[in-house]
Every structure is written in structure tokens, then in C-alpha cells.
């Protein structure tokens, strides 16, 4: 295979791996209401399980750039797929809280060692060298992969005889199918005698902080819809449908992916500011939906949240990619960026789960909505203030 063909093949393989790895971490979201109804998991345990994978993700993410430099992209991706297969299998075949925790930690290891390296590889391998298009590809892989997984998982669990196993078997097949193309990836590798921790060089620090705060907020909203909200919606329904709660969970990421496609021509700063405003509106709708117990309003909040997530995440990623496109340490910066993303995924969801043990889950979700409104408006004001100061200078 010539170098051009290998580059294109590697580019699309990296996108496929990012997509399916995100599917593996989110497929359980569509089945959470079933686990709750079967008394396998409590509401708080669901958030613990959802957040558990940051226990495997953060430590490996911190050394992911060193691992990639020492062993090469190809080796890292293959091991990520293997860890994801093991973690998904343990969850599917185990079926208890302890197995869930173990499986999620292994899934976290898979995502931790691969996500920053795959994102950096997508930027590096983009056929035309367009870092904006690379940002879109990275965002779509995460959002469409993560968004379709709960709906697929719920649809399968709704209509098969092994509802707590079959969704995971499908994901395992997808992961296994990627092992062969991953074995011929363009194997980026360099000498690395010591561990290189994620770092943010001074010239890109301001862009990084702006992007990291935005990503934390955007993904914390998504995490809420993927963990707590499906269970709350299921408690409002008179039937045992899994698809409706899963749709509310998954549509936020699906709409986010569509939004990113249509917002590609928008200026990154404009997309980011619009995203902040729309996330605040989504939080208001979520609170109103929980208080009124109206499924339609909660679904609307998910759609609006998806638009806000897409604009915020795309704007943040494009701002950061533009700042690091010619930077040697871009893998380390992207690793630090992903730490912010996954802290947003894990910490707020875990806090809401803990709060739900003291008050109702609906009130805990409302409290989270207030947090989103405050942080979104604060971040918007801070961003606009910095922009004004820079224009004056």
C-alpha cells in the first residue's frame, strides 16, 4: 500500500475506532432503566457505574502521549480495542454492580489510552491538512457514536430474549471487526525515554483554558442525559418502554453531530458564545420538564441541549486545534483537553447521583440545571470580557 493510500486508510480507521469506542462506553445508557426496574442497580449506583470509567480513563490519559510515543499509534489502538472488548464483555456477562464497575474501568482504560492519540492522529492524517475538518471529524465520531449507542442498546433490549446481554455482544462484534484494519495503521512513533505528562505550553494556554471550560460544561450536560435522565423519564412513564428514555439520552449527541456539520462555516468564537446561551436554555427546559413531568419538554431540552453541545464543543475544539496545529506538543495538549472533557462526563453525574440519595432524582436534576445556567452565563461573560480586552490591546 502506498503512503497516500495508507494515510487515507489510517485516517478513516482512526475515525471508526473513535466512533465504536464511544459506542462501547454509552450502550449501557439505553439499558439503565431496565437495570433499575430489575433492582440490579439503584439510581446512585447507575451514576457510580457511569462515572467509574474515569477511574481507568484519567490515569491512562495522563500517560497516553508517552505510551503512543514509545509503542506507536498502531499498538495503542489495538490494545484500546482489546480493553474495550474485555470491559464490554464483563458488563454484559457479569450483570452485577461489581462487574459493572470493573467493566467500566476497563472501558475507561481503553478510552484513556486512545482518545487523545486518535484525535491527534485525525488532525495529522486529515488528507487536505484542514484542522477545522479534523475537528469536525473528531466531534462527529464522539457525538454520533455516543448518541446512537443508547438508542441501539434500548431497541435491542426491548425486543430480544437476552436484553441485558445482546446489546453488548453487538458492540463486541464491532470492536473485533476493527482489529484487522487497526493492524495496518500508520504507526506514528518516536523516541520517548521518560513519561511525558500532558502539558499546555504558555503560547496556547489562554486558548486551552477557554476550550477546556467549554468542553467540561458541554459534556457534563451530555453525561446527565446519558446517566440520570433516562431513569427519571422511565419513572414518569406508564409503560416499560426503554426506547423513549434512550431517545432522550441519545438524541442530545445525535443532534450535536448534525449541528456540528451545519455549523462548520460559523466562526469558532461565534459558535462557542451561541453554544453557551443555548445550553442555558436547555437547562431551563430540563428543569421545567422535570417539574411538570412532561416528557415532551424533556425531549425538547435534549434537542436544544444537543444544539448547544454541538456549537460549544465544535467551537472549543476548533479554537484549540487552530492554536496547536503547528505545535510539537499537540498530543500532550489534547490529552489535557480530554481530561477536562471526561471530568465533565464523570464528576457532575456522580455528584447528582449522590445528591439523589438525599433528595429525589428529579430535584437533583433540577439542581444540576441551575448549575449549568450559572456556569454557562459566567463562562459567556468571561469569554466576551476577554475578547473585548484583546480588541482594545
Helices and strands as residue ranges (DSSP letters): H 3-26, G 27-30, H 32-37, H 43-62, H 64-71, H 73-94, H 97-125, H 131-159, H 166-182, G 202-204, H 205-236, H 243-262, H 268-292, H 295-324, H 330-355, H 361-392
